[in-house]
Amino acid sequence: MAKSDLVFRSALELAQMLREGEVSSVEVTRAILDRIAEVDPVVNAFLFVDEEGALKTAREVDEARAAGEQLHPLAGVPIALKDNVVTRGVPTTAASRMLEGWVPPYDATIVEKIKAAKLPIVGKTNMDEFAMGSSTEHSAFGPTHNPWDLERIPGGSGGGSAAAVAAFMVPLAIGSDTGGSIRQPAAMTGTVGVKPTYGAVSRQGIIALGSSLDQAGPVARTVADAAALQDVIDGFDDRDAVSLDYAWPSMEEAALAPAKAGDRPLEGVKLGVVKQLSGDAYEDDVVASFESTLEFLKSKGAQAVELDLPLLGIALDAYYVIMPAEASSNLAKFDGVRYGLRAEPEPPVTSERLIAASRGEGFGSEVKRRIIFGTRMLSKGFFDKYFVQAMRVRTLLQEELMGAFESVDVIVSPTSPTTAFKLGEKMDDPTLMYLSDITTTPANLGGMPAMSVPSGVAHGLPVGFQVTGPVRGDDVMYRVAAVVESQEDVSHKNPMIEGVDGATREGEDR
């Protein structure tokens, strides 16, 4: 088989080929590294490529398999990590000058699990600085470009992971999701992005943005691939105070079940359609794609139930009070004294001047904006008036959503109100940029699992369909998402199949 063909295979296809001896892990990893060298100079999805480390793991897998050792089913399948996932011996910057050059002495829990399963880690992916953004334009190391159209954003903050998967540079990646940073990029790039139940995947070793909101999760090109990766990384971790001690079922089995269930795999499943997740902010093509997919799911046995959840109308407002406040607290340690870049202030040198110079030089504009806003929300006179009220809204929203899941199995909606917009289009209007998270933030506030699945292509750009499950209902979410995926395979419409030149073509018929 030609190396170029390997990069278009799914993770589970590659895993089967590896187990059956059709190809070696070194061959797969070499093909992936060659693809990165070819494509990434124009996409800018990677901040660091660990060729030596990836090939070392691949050789170990091949030797162990030749010796007859029992390996994890995904052993030998390459993966990439978002650059806020702490990785021993590999630069981890969170796409910020503040951490430029930092090489961690330890691994995040999910990295330990990935290494134990022997997936070669090919590198670290670009992101909005400290995960603050919706477009991956706020990286200190330049924006990532959407593989479907290189003049457009790939979503954010995890645009690097999504773009790497969409550009066939890697079959699997890890992202982190504070308010939609896995799902929104997935929608923009025609990939599958999953935010598991809060606490399902350990946060230990993930550089924190909003501690009560952050959740790491899979990025892939198929629902089954994402499910198989979640099976690798979920599970209890006593180093994470909010980790759930729960016997998680196999997500891969849940994702594969509909294909074995006949013509109506969703018989009896109730889909909640929220009245508040619609309106003028949603592009007509996005709405049309959602409605078409909803009809498809109904033809597979599902029942649509309209939900009136008034608090979802102000969820985004609550989120943008809580998240910056938590970010302000989490990033306080990056001051040039304890951690991070140390700048040289003008004399006389004092601790205050050193901190001001270090933070001024180390942080970008969006990080500064959110720290200032968050600090203000925690200050006297604002804490009770805004932060406490936002937390009350969050509690009421959680209760409202719990009540909704008493009558439905999952909630469905568009993942993003728009398709990918052009680079620079919203940089001058942060509020307009924040609206990209309008459908994704409720899952983070409620701690629920949610994922984006491609549901079609509009004007040559992918559209995402979001499935949100109840807390600990990740398997039900995967089951519904797998049926959404069966409606249409959009991957063959991805212009990046034709190489870099394909992603620059204009028009609807890409």
Phi, psi and omega per residue, in radians:
M1 nan 2.386 3.115
A2 -1.170 2.482 3.132
K3 -1.001 -0.647 -3.095
S4 -1.088 -0.495 3.131
D5 -1.268 -0.501 -3.068
L6 -1.112 -0.594 -3.044
V7 -1.201 -0.342 -3.130
F8 -1.586 -0.046 3.136
R9 -1.374 2.625 3.049
S10 -1.291 2.896 3.127
A11 -1.083 -0.733 -3.121
L12 -1.220 -0.580 3.056
E13 -1.134 -0.786 3.112
L14 -1.088 -0.723 -3.136
A15 -1.050 -0.731 3.134
Q16 -1.172 -0.740 3.118
M17 -1.077 -0.674 3.120
L18 -1.153 -0.763 -3.121
R19 -1.145 -0.605 -3.098
E20 -1.525 0.016 3.071
G21 1.345 0.262 3.128
E22 -1.260 -0.425 -3.085
V23 -2.687 2.719 3.104
S24 -1.729 2.792 3.092
S25 -1.132 -0.607 3.094
V26 -1.075 -0.724 3.131
E27 -1.126 -0.762 3.130
V28 -1.122 -0.829 -3.101
T29 -1.137 -0.677 3.098
R30 -1.118 -0.690 3.106
A31 -1.113 -0.711 3.122
I32 -1.134 -0.782 -3.137
L33 -1.123 -0.654 3.086
D34 -1.147 -0.682 3.109
R35 -1.124 -0.725 3.101
I36 -1.056 -0.795 3.139
A37 -1.064 -0.575 -3.113
E38 -1.357 -0.744 -2.926
V39 -1.755 -0.622 -2.972
D40 -1.149 -0.449 3.093
P41 -0.976 -0.463 3.112
V42 -1.794 -0.346 -3.134
V43 -1.597 -0.648 -3.129
N44 1.048 0.830 3.106
A45 -1.492 -0.404 -3.065
F46 -1.916 2.410 2.993
L47 -1.701 -0.401 3.106
F48 -2.676 2.344 3.088
V49 -2.003 2.124 -3.092
D50 -1.764 1.275 -3.104
E51 -1.070 -0.810 -3.092
E52 -1.083 -0.830 -3.118
G53 -1.154 -0.688 -3.133
A54 -1.136 -0.790 -3.129
L55 -1.203 -0.554 3.080
K56 -1.088 -0.815 3.105
T57 -1.111 -0.720 3.141
A58 -1.064 -0.731 3.112
R59 -1.126 -0.687 3.116
E60 -1.092 -0.694 3.111
V61 -1.117 -0.814 -3.123
D62 -1.087 -0.718 3.137
E63 -1.172 -0.723 3.138
A64 -1.160 -0.708 3.134
R65 -1.169 -0.680 3.116
A66 -1.140 -0.509 3.137
A67 -1.466 -0.008 3.106
G68 1.469 0.251 3.133
E69 -1.237 2.593 3.086
Q70 -1.420 2.073 -3.092
L71 -2.005 2.823 3.034
H72 -1.071 2.516 -3.115
P73 -0.955 -0.500 -3.137
L74 -1.666 0.072 -3.121
A75 -0.963 2.271 3.117
G76 1.658 -0.138 3.130
V77 -1.542 2.138 -3.066
P78 -1.164 2.687 -3.127
I79 -2.567 2.697 3.048
A80 -2.106 2.712 -3.106
L81 -2.127 2.387 3.007
K82 -1.042 2.536 -2.958
D83 -1.357 0.226 2.936
N84 -1.835 0.157 3.081
V85 -1.674 1.941 -3.041
V86 -1.108 2.216 -3.052
T87 -2.326 2.106 -3.062
R88 -1.051 2.272 3.054
G89 1.318 0.089 -3.099
V90 -2.195 2.322 3.140
P91 -0.921 2.310 3.133
T92 -2.333 1.918 -2.957
T93 -2.020 -0.217 -2.966
A94 0.929 0.490 3.129
A95 0.986 0.625 -3.104
S96 -2.217 2.500 3.013
R97 -1.112 -0.426 -3.133
M98 -1.044 -0.562 -3.115
L99 -1.991 0.226 -3.105
E100 -1.001 2.234 3.121
G101 1.537 -0.058 -3.127
W102 -1.294 2.248 3.090
V103 -2.062 1.869 -3.037
P104 -1.133 2.594 3.086
P105 -1.624 0.115 -3.098
Y106 -2.584 2.929 3.117
D107 -1.867 2.532 2.911
A108 -1.106 2.724 -3.138
T109 -0.985 -0.732 -3.119
I110 -1.172 -0.508 3.079
V111 -1.222 -0.705 3.062
E112 -0.986 -0.748 -3.116
K113 -1.203 -0.696 3.118
I114 -1.141 -0.731 3.111
K115 -1.169 -0.662 3.111
A116 -1.109 -0.594 3.089
A117 -1.415 -0.108 3.081
K118 1.097 0.842 2.957
L119 -1.619 2.114 3.119
P120 -1.079 2.184 3.134
I121 -1.603 1.951 -3.021
V122 -1.514 -0.258 3.114
G123 2.842 -3.064 -3.108
K124 -1.975 2.379 -3.002
T125 -1.771 2.688 -3.100
N126 -1.173 2.780 -3.072
M127 -2.870 2.863 2.929
D128 -1.136 2.447 -3.063
E129 -0.889 2.186 -3.098
F130 0.897 0.509 3.074
A131 1.167 0.439 -3.130
M132 -1.813 1.662 3.111
G133 2.777 2.935 -3.115
S134 -2.187 0.306 -3.044
S135 -2.555 -0.092 -3.021
T136 0.995 0.506 3.001
E137 -1.649 -0.182 -3.102
H138 -1.681 0.287 3.023
S139 -1.251 2.448 3.085
A140 -1.230 -0.182 -3.052
F141 -2.016 0.470 3.065
G142 1.635 2.670 -3.094
P143 -1.299 2.716 2.964
T144 -1.586 2.558 -3.131
H145 -1.830 2.538 3.137
N146 -1.271 2.167 -3.130
P147 -1.065 -0.370 3.110
W148 -1.342 -0.468 3.133
D149 -2.804 1.910 -2.995
L150 -1.180 -0.128 3.087
E151 -1.632 0.043 -3.094
R152 -2.028 2.818 -3.131
I153 -1.347 2.701 3.081
P154 -1.713 0.212 -3.018
G155 1.503 3.071 -3.118
G156 -2.831 2.954 0.073
S157 -1.398 -0.236 -3.060
G158 -1.597 0.723 -3.120
G159 -1.120 -0.497 3.134
G160 -1.145 -0.798 3.124
S161 -1.115 -0.792 -3.128
A162 -1.123 -0.750 -3.126
A163 -1.169 -0.651 3.126
A164 -1.092 -0.700 3.118
V165 -1.262 -0.754 -3.107
A166 -1.155 -0.534 -3.118
A167 -1.552 0.180 3.105
F168 1.057 0.544 3.061
M169 -1.539 -0.264 3.115
V170 -2.883 2.521 -3.127
P171 -1.446 -0.367 -3.092
L172 -2.395 2.607 3.044
A173 -2.642 2.819 3.048
I174 -1.887 2.359 3.015
G175 -2.161 3.110 2.990
S176 -2.304 2.571 -2.974
D177 -2.321 1.920 3.108
T178 -1.781 -0.609 3.096
G179 -2.560 0.289 -3.124
G180 2.315 0.204 -2.969
S181 -1.277 -0.122 2.924
I182 -1.724 -0.785 -2.996
R183 -1.300 -0.745 -3.111
Q184 -1.135 -0.764 3.036
P185 -1.094 -0.611 3.094
A186 -1.055 -0.753 3.126
A187 -1.105 -0.697 -3.088
M188 -1.261 -0.388 -3.027
T189 -2.035 0.087 3.115
G190 1.226 0.557 3.113
T191 -2.008 3.089 3.088
V192 -1.803 2.196 3.137
G193 -2.273 2.339 -3.003
V194 -2.205 2.251 2.897
K195 -1.824 1.851 3.136
P196 -1.168 2.995 2.996
T197 -0.881 2.401 3.115
Y198 -1.020 2.156 -3.110
G199 1.708 -0.151 3.123
A200 -1.258 -0.620 3.139
V201 -2.053 2.273 -3.052
S202 -1.044 2.443 3.058
R203 -1.599 -0.113 -3.094
Q204 -1.057 2.115 -3.126
G205 1.567 0.062 2.994
I206 -1.669 2.137 -3.135
I207 -1.087 2.066 -2.912
A208 -1.323 2.458 2.922
L209 -1.899 -1.220 3.073
G210 -2.142 1.833 -2.937
S211 -1.073 -0.534 -3.132
S212 -1.514 0.017 -3.063
L213 -2.136 -0.517 -3.017
D214 -1.101 2.431 3.023
Q215 -2.697 2.178 3.061
A216 -1.394 2.688 -3.131
G217 -2.916 3.087 -3.049
P218 -1.458 2.639 2.922
V219 -2.222 2.307 -3.081
A220 -2.708 -3.127 3.083
R221 -1.761 -0.209 3.076
T222 -2.339 2.740 3.129
V223 -1.115 -0.735 -3.124
A224 -1.123 -0.663 3.088
D225 -1.086 -0.790 3.122
A226 -1.071 -0.725 3.137
A227 -1.102 -0.762 3.135
A228 -1.090 -0.648 3.107
L229 -1.223 -0.684 3.094
Q230 -1.080 -0.618 3.084
D231 -1.073 -0.498 3.115
V232 -1.290 -0.730 -2.914
I233 -1.744 -0.226 -3.108
D234 -1.436 2.985 3.126
G235 2.195 2.789 -3.059
F236 -1.201 2.473 3.090
D237 -2.411 2.008 -3.090
D238 -1.278 -0.055 3.047
R239 -1.542 -0.075 3.114
D240 -2.026 2.047 -3.024
A241 -1.112 -0.388 -3.106
V242 -1.897 0.174 3.139
S243 -1.133 2.367 -3.093
L244 -1.512 2.190 3.057
D245 -1.531 1.552 -2.955
Y246 -2.526 2.457 3.120
A247 -1.473 1.621 -3.082
W248 -1.258 2.317 3.044
P249 -1.248 2.949 3.114
S250 -1.249 2.074 3.094
M251 -1.260 -0.576 3.117
E252 -1.089 -0.754 3.102
E253 -1.089 -0.692 3.124
A254 -1.118 -0.702 -3.118
A255 -1.216 -0.561 -3.106
L256 -1.521 -0.258 -3.053
A257 -1.067 -0.740 -3.089
P258 -1.027 -0.574 -3.125
A259 -1.153 -0.325 -3.115
K260 -1.803 0.061 -2.965
A261 -1.786 0.161 3.114
G262 1.573 -2.838 -3.028
D263 -1.357 -0.352 -3.105
R264 -2.216 1.246 -3.051
P265 -1.229 -0.227 -3.126
L266 -1.895 0.397 3.134
E267 -0.949 2.134 3.103
G268 1.534 -0.130 -3.140
V269 -1.399 2.298 -3.122
K270 -1.819 2.209 -3.124
L271 -1.828 2.118 3.105
G272 -1.479 2.201 3.098
V273 -1.972 1.971 -2.996
V274 -1.509 2.193 -3.115
K275 -1.043 -0.618 -3.050
Q276 -1.293 -0.276 -3.139
L277 -1.655 1.011 3.106
S278 -2.799 3.043 3.117
G279 2.305 -2.946 -3.035
D280 -1.174 -0.371 -3.114
A281 -1.244 -0.244 -3.066
Y282 -1.664 2.225 3.117
E283 -1.130 2.566 -3.115
D284 -1.000 -0.715 -3.123
D285 -1.146 -0.617 3.106
V286 -1.164 -0.775 3.115
V287 -1.102 -0.766 -3.133
A288 -1.085 -0.720 3.116
S289 -1.124 -0.739 3.124
F290 -1.090 -0.828 -3.108
E291 -1.128 -0.658 3.105
S292 -1.129 -0.736 3.133
T293 -1.178 -0.650 3.113
L294 -1.086 -0.733 3.097
E295 -1.116 -0.660 3.102
F296 -1.093 -0.763 3.138
L297 -1.132 -0.625 3.087
K298 -1.142 -0.604 3.108
S299 -1.207 -0.291 3.112
K300 -1.699 0.242 3.027
G301 1.856 -0.162 -3.101
A302 -1.319 2.735 3.090
Q303 -2.063 2.292 3.114
A304 -1.585 2.302 -3.135
V305 -2.174 2.120 3.128
E306 -1.304 2.344 3.131
L307 -2.071 2.411 3.050
D308 -1.942 1.791 -3.090
L309 -2.113 1.489 -3.008
P310 -0.978 -0.598 -3.064
L311 -1.230 -0.324 3.068
L312 -1.127 -0.386 3.119
G313 -1.201 -0.337 3.121
I314 -2.107 0.207 3.136
A315 -1.062 -0.724 -3.119
L316 -1.098 -0.651 3.118
D317 -1.107 -0.789 3.124
A318 -1.112 -0.721 -3.124
Y319 -1.049 -0.774 -3.084
Y320 -1.413 0.160 2.853
V321 -1.777 -0.815 -3.071
I322 -1.205 -0.834 -3.062
M323 -1.071 -0.863 3.125
P324 -1.106 -0.582 3.103
A325 -1.107 -0.780 3.112
E326 -1.192 -0.635 3.102
A327 -1.111 -0.734 3.113
S328 -1.017 -0.731 3.118
S329 -1.211 -0.793 -3.081
N330 -1.176 -0.584 -3.082
L331 -1.604 0.032 -3.128
A332 -1.084 -0.489 -3.104
K333 -1.268 -0.305 3.126
F334 -1.525 1.507 -3.007
D335 -2.299 0.079 -3.112
G336 1.439 -0.159 3.097
V337 -1.792 -0.930 3.132
R338 -1.549 -0.900 -3.111
Y339 -2.447 2.734 2.977
G340 1.589 -3.130 -3.120
L341 -0.953 2.358 3.044
R342 -1.953 1.946 3.127
A343 -1.581 2.838 3.120
E344 -1.761 1.888 -3.140
P345 -1.352 2.869 3.027
E346 -1.168 2.455 3.105
P347 -1.160 2.685 0.032
P348 -1.307 2.436 -3.092
V349 -1.435 2.103 3.035
T350 -2.202 2.883 3.132
S351 -1.078 -0.658 -3.128
E352 -1.147 -0.733 -3.128
R353 -1.222 -0.621 3.108
L354 -1.140 -0.773 3.133
I355 -1.111 -0.774 -3.130
A356 -1.078 -0.751 -3.134
A357 -1.176 -0.723 -3.103
S358 -1.166 -0.760 -3.134
R359 -1.267 -0.603 3.113
G360 -1.126 -0.664 -3.125
E361 -1.485 -0.582 -3.018
G362 -1.453 -0.541 -3.085
F363 -1.730 2.524 3.034
G364 -1.475 3.111 -3.004
S365 -1.126 -0.709 -3.098
E366 -1.212 -0.679 3.091
V367 -1.114 -0.771 3.106
K368 -1.059 -0.738 -3.128
R369 -1.032 -0.820 -3.071
R370 -1.282 -0.602 3.080
I371 -1.124 -0.791 3.141
I372 -1.090 -0.783 -3.140
F373 -1.127 -0.781 -3.130
G374 -1.132 -0.686 3.103
T375 -1.102 -0.679 3.111
R376 -1.136 -0.682 3.131
M377 -1.132 -0.430 -3.132
L378 -1.666 0.000 -3.073
S379 -1.495 2.853 -3.138
K380 -1.047 2.330 -3.136
G381 1.642 -0.396 3.120
F382 -1.919 -0.488 -3.088
F383 -1.014 -0.926 -3.133
D384 -1.224 -0.641 -3.037
K385 -1.267 -0.600 -3.048
Y386 -2.085 -0.973 -3.041
F387 -1.128 -0.835 3.139
V388 -1.080 -0.704 3.127
Q389 -1.149 -0.672 3.106
A390 -1.122 -0.676 3.106
M391 -1.163 -0.602 3.073
R392 -1.163 -0.736 3.083
V393 -1.052 -0.717 -3.141
R394 -1.062 -0.779 3.124
T395 -1.083 -0.771 3.127
L396 -1.149 -0.648 3.096
L397 -1.112 -0.732 3.104
Q398 -1.046 -0.748 3.127
E399 -1.146 -0.677 3.129
E400 -1.116 -0.744 -3.140
L401 -1.212 -0.695 3.094
M402 -1.056 -0.680 3.095
G403 -1.142 -0.659 3.132
A404 -1.116 -0.678 -3.111
F405 -1.295 -0.050 2.984
E406 -1.338 -0.350 -3.103
S407 -1.995 -0.198 3.107
V408 -2.333 2.803 3.119
D409 -1.556 -0.678 3.077
V410 -2.498 2.833 3.018
I411 -1.941 2.360 -3.116
V412 -2.105 2.615 -3.123
S413 -2.914 2.938 2.902
P414 -1.084 2.596 3.086
T415 -1.305 -0.717 -3.137
S416 -2.355 2.543 3.135
P417 -1.224 -0.235 -3.113
T418 -2.387 2.876 2.920
T419 -1.434 -3.128 -3.073
A420 -1.067 2.252 3.114
F421 -1.667 2.956 -3.048
K422 -1.290 2.583 3.072
L423 -0.982 2.311 3.127
G424 1.487 -0.169 -3.023
E425 -1.121 -0.596 -3.053
K426 -2.085 0.200 -3.080
M427 -1.140 -0.477 -3.108
D428 -1.551 -0.028 -3.114
D429 -2.347 1.473 -3.100
P430 -0.996 -0.618 -3.124
T431 -1.107 -0.712 3.104
L432 -1.133 -0.654 3.096
M433 -1.112 -0.727 -3.095
Y434 -1.096 -0.470 -3.138
L435 -1.148 -0.252 3.080
S436 -1.096 -0.357 -3.075
D437 -1.689 0.210 -2.982
I438 -1.085 -0.580 -3.115
T439 -1.667 -0.254 -3.027
T440 -1.681 -0.505 -3.042
T441 -1.127 -0.554 -3.124
P442 -0.982 -0.639 -3.133
A443 -1.132 -0.630 3.106
N444 -1.243 -0.725 3.108
L445 -1.126 -0.556 -3.109
G446 -1.658 -0.121 -3.132
G447 1.271 0.299 -3.034
M448 -1.567 2.734 3.018
P449 -1.347 2.515 3.108
A450 -2.690 2.617 -3.139
M451 -2.582 2.697 3.068
S452 -1.907 2.356 3.125
V453 -2.216 2.394 3.091
P454 -1.046 2.341 -3.115
S455 -2.146 0.053 3.140
G456 2.737 -3.093 3.136
V457 -2.293 2.289 3.123
A458 -2.178 2.128 -3.135
H459 0.928 0.700 3.086
G460 1.374 0.115 -3.126
L461 -2.153 2.496 -3.096
P462 -1.267 2.675 3.100
V463 -2.130 2.431 -3.111
G464 -1.865 2.525 3.095
F465 -2.000 2.164 -3.078
Q466 -1.731 2.318 3.050
V467 -2.056 2.137 -3.131
T468 -2.030 2.231 -3.125
G469 -1.850 2.985 3.035
P470 -1.265 2.851 3.073
V471 -0.944 2.270 -3.075
R472 1.228 0.179 3.126
G473 -1.749 0.581 -3.110
D474 -1.034 -0.654 -3.090
D475 -1.171 -0.656 3.088
V476 -1.140 -0.717 3.103
M477 -1.029 -0.799 3.130
Y478 -1.107 -0.651 -3.129
R479 -1.081 -0.815 3.129
V480 -1.174 -0.737 -3.113
A481 -1.070 -0.628 3.134
A482 -1.114 -0.584 3.108
V483 -1.284 -0.692 3.042
V484 -0.960 -0.795 -3.107
E485 -1.094 -0.551 -3.102
S486 -1.237 -0.242 -3.129
Q487 -1.135 -0.782 -3.078
E488 -2.791 2.308 3.028
D489 -1.585 1.880 -3.093
V490 -1.510 -0.162 -3.019
S491 -1.080 -0.576 -3.124
H492 -1.217 -0.239 3.091
K493 -1.567 -0.120 -3.134
N494 -1.161 2.055 -3.079
P495 -1.143 -0.308 -3.122
M496 -1.199 -0.237 3.035
I497 -1.035 -0.562 -3.132
E498 -1.504 0.046 -3.127
G499 1.735 -3.053 -3.060
V500 -1.013 -0.690 -3.097
D501 -1.090 -0.540 -3.114
G502 -1.116 -0.577 -3.093
A503 -1.336 -0.123 -3.130
T504 -1.744 -0.062 -3.118
R505 -1.230 2.622 3.125
E506 -1.861 2.782 3.087
G507 1.903 2.953 -3.046
E508 -1.393 -0.487 -2.989
D509 -1.628 0.975 3.109
R510 -1.259 nan nan
